[in-house]
């Protein structure tokens, strides 16, 4: 199975779009989490994750990325 691709498209300008590939395991875990909660959508999950990074900044040294 090929990686899941997330594209960030800004239709308001001519900047190149960003494309991020996510591995299958991470996507499967995300989908399971969203499917387990009827109030959580994929859009809400991405928004919460992005907001978490904005609020908490980049990961510090010694912290592993999942």
N, C-alpha and C positions, 0 to 999 in steps of 0.2 A: 504494500500500500504506500502510495507517495505521501509526502508530508502535507499537512494542512497549511494552506497559505492564507495569511491575513493581509489584505491590502489597505493602506491608509491613503485615501484619495481626497485631495483638496480641489474641489471643482472651481474654487474662486480664484485660482492663479495658475501660472504655467510651471510651477516647481515640479520636478519629477516626483512621481508617487513612490512611497516606501512599501516594500513587500517584505514580510517577515514569515519565515517558515517555522512551523511548530511541529515537534515530533509526535508521532501517533500516540504514544503513551500519555503525553500531556493532554492532548485533545480528548482522548478517551476518558481520562479522569475529569476533565472539565465537563464533558457531556453527561457523565454519570452524576456529577454534582448538580448540574442544572436539572436533569431529569428527576432527581430525588426531591426537588423542592418546587411545588406548583407555583410559587410566587416568584421564582427566580427564572429570568430569561437569559439567553446567551448575551443579549445586549447589556442587561444589568450586570452580568458577571464581568464582562469586559470593562464596563464603566467603573465598577468597584475596584477592579484590579489596577486600572490606570490611575484612579484617584488615590489608591493606597501608595503607589510609587511616588506620586506628586507630593502627598502629605508626609511621607517618610524618607524621601530622598533615595539616593542609590544605596545599594547594600554595602556595608562596611567590609573591611578586610577580614578574612577568616570565615565569612559566612558563605556557605555554598549556595549555588543557584540550582533550582530544581528543574 
